[in-house]
């Protein structure tokens, strides 16, 4: 069994001027687990995610992925290593179809290099066929075949969230950072999103770290929950313990309830 954490966050600090948004956050995410990151508004969850994903550079601290330090690496390099992030607001290409949105996310496409289209057109066509087939298979897995040729901008909030999960499936992601997958999703499709996350974890071995306001979703999915408050780790453990922790109750009801 692999005992090396997929993700190690070590004493992360982020300072803006004289304000510390994150103050020494540390936690691990083990392979093929689902970890929830929760806390009141302003607790530092999104800033922590930004530092892990390469969108912001820590003032102090380090981030490790599969035993290799990735602190401060840009987002594109982390994407190539297998770290994919989704956002609270879906970032679909609205004027492209659902199928095309997935095909764009396909990795290692030689056709992206204009010269390869001249010197190796056969290889380009073969890879395009492979990506097309994988995108169709992904839509089938997600239950979205009925919107294959629909413009992504016309999809519902829940369908867009599923499409974002599909884009991670096109990349062979090792670690998926989900930022509020339940935001803007109706209850029926929310059950579908939860089911897809669980299946990707159990059937395909994906590792997830999730920011989410919906505590029922966190309780349903997460092996471990990390609670942030005022930029620090307040506690961590199974949701059954976190729910009854007096410090957590005070943090939520002493400020803005998420």
N, C-alpha and C positions, 0 to 999 in steps of 0.2 A: 504493500500500500504506500502511495506517495505521501510523505509527511511534510514536504516542502509547501508552504502556503502559495497559492496562486498569486495572491496580493498581500503585501506587507506594507502597512502605513506606519511610519516610525516618527513620532514626535513632530508632526506637521504644524507649522506656525505660518500664518499669513497676516501681515500688518499692512494697513492702508493709512499712510500718514502716521498718526499717533494712536490709531485704533487697531486692536488685535481682533480680527474676525474669527480666527482659528488659533487656539492656544494649546499646542502640544497634543494633538490628536494621534492616537496609536490604536491600530486594530489589525487583525489578520482575516483573510478569507481563504479557507481551505478549498482544495480542488473539488469540483462537482457539488458544491454547496450553494445555498441561497442565503445571503446575509442582508438583513434590512438595516437601513440607516435612518433613524427617526429622531424627532426632537421638535420643540416649539419653533415658531417663526423666528428667524434670526439666530438660530443655534449654530450655524456654520456648515450645514449639510451641503448646500450647493457649492460653496467655496471649497470644501474638502473634495467634492467630486471634480471640480474644475482643476484642482492640483493633481489629482490622480490621472485625469484624462489628458493632461498636457495643455489645457486652455490657460492655466495660470501657473507661474513658477512660485514654489514655496519660498517664504522668507527664511525659514529654517526647516530642517527635517528631511527625511528621505522616503522614497517610494521604491518598492521592489516588486518585480513581476517574474514569477517562476525562478526566483533566486538571483535575478539580474537587476541591478539598480537602473531605474528609468527616470529618476528625478529630473524634472525640467525638460524631458524629451518632448518634441513637438507632436501634435495630434496625429499627423500623417505617419510618422514613424511608429507610434504606438498602434495605429490601425494596422500597419503592415505586420506587427508582432502578434496581432490577435486581440487587441483591446478595442472594443466598440462601445460607443455611448449613444443612447437615445435621449431625447429631450422631452420636457413637460409639454411643450408645443411641438407637434409633429413637423418635421422638416421634409415633407415629401416634395417632389417635383410636380407641381399641380397641373402643368400642361402636358405631362407625359402620362401614359397609361400605367395601370398597376404593374403590368408585366414589364414595361420599360423601366419603371422605377427599380425593380429587382435586378434587371439586367445591368443597369448602370453600376450596381454594387458588386457585380461579379469581379473576382480578383484575377490578376495575371492575364489581362486581355491585350495581346500584342497589337491589335488594331488601334489601340490608343496612340501608338507611335506611327506617324504618317509614313515613315520609311519602310516599316514592316509590311504595309499594304502593297508596296512595290516589289520588295525583295522576297517576301514569303506570304503571298496571298492565300495559299492553301492552308497554312498554319492559322492564319487569321480567321478564315471561314470555319475551320474545324473548332476553334475555340469559341467562336460565336454560336455555333450549334450547341456546344456543350453548355454554355451559359444560358441559352434559350431553354434547353431542356431542364436545367436545374431550376430556373425561374418558374417554369410550369409546375414542376414537382413541388416547389415551395408553396406556390399558391394553393395547390391541392392539399398539402399538409395543413395549411392555415384555414382551409375551408373558404377560400376567396376566388375560386375558379369562376364564379358568376360575375366577378368584376374585373376579369382579366384585361379586357379592352376598354374599361372605363377610365376616364381621366382621374388621376389621383386626387385632384382638387375637389372632385365631386363626391368623394367617399365620406362616410360618417366618421365621427371622432374615433369610434372603436375600430372601424376598418383601417383607419390610418395608423393606429397603434399596432394592429396586427401586421400591417405592411412594414412598419419599422422593425418589428421582430423578424420579418422575412428578410429584410436587408442584412440583418446580422447573420442569418442562415446562409447568405450568399458569400460570406467571407470566411467561413470556418473559424468563427470567433472563439477564443479561449476564455475570455472574460467579458461579460456584458454589463455595462453600467446603465441601469434603467432609472431615469429621472421621472418619477410620478407616472407610471404606466396607466394608472387608473384615472388620470385627470381628463375630464371631458368625455368619459365613456359611460354609456347607459348601462344599467345593471345587467341586462341580458348579455351584451357583448363583453362586459367586464368578466363574467364567468368564463367566456371564451378566451380572453387574454390570460387569465389565471391558469386555465388549462394548458394553453400553449407554452407558457413559461415553465410549468411543471413538467410537461412532456419533453421540452428541450433539455431540461436539467436531467430527468430520469432516463430518457431514451438516447440522448445524444451527448450527454456528459457536459453540457454547458455550465459554467460557473457564473453566478449572478450576484451583483451588489445593487440593492434597490433603495432609492429614496421614495417614500410614499406617505401620504397623509391618511390613507384609508387603513386603519388599524386592523380591520378584519382581513384585508388582503395580506398584510404583513403576517398576521397570525396564521393564516392559511398556508402561506408559502415558505416562510423563512425558518431555517434551522437555528439561526442565531440572530439576535437583534442588538444593535449598538445604538445607545441613546446619547445624543449630544445635547448639551445645554450651555449657553454662553460660550460657545467655541471650544468646549472641552468634553471628553467622554465622561458621562455621568455614571453609566453602568452598562453592562452587556450580559447577555444570557438568553435563554429561551423566553418566548413571549409570555408564557405562563408566569414566570418570575417577574418579568419587567412590568407587567400590568399591575402587580400588587406592591411594587416598590414605592415606598413613601416619597423618596427623592424624585422619582419620575412623576408622581401625582402632583407634587409641589411645583415641579418645573413647568408642567403643562397648565395647571390651573393658577399658577402664580403669575403667568404671563399670557401670551396669545396661545389659544388652544388650536392645534393643527387638526 
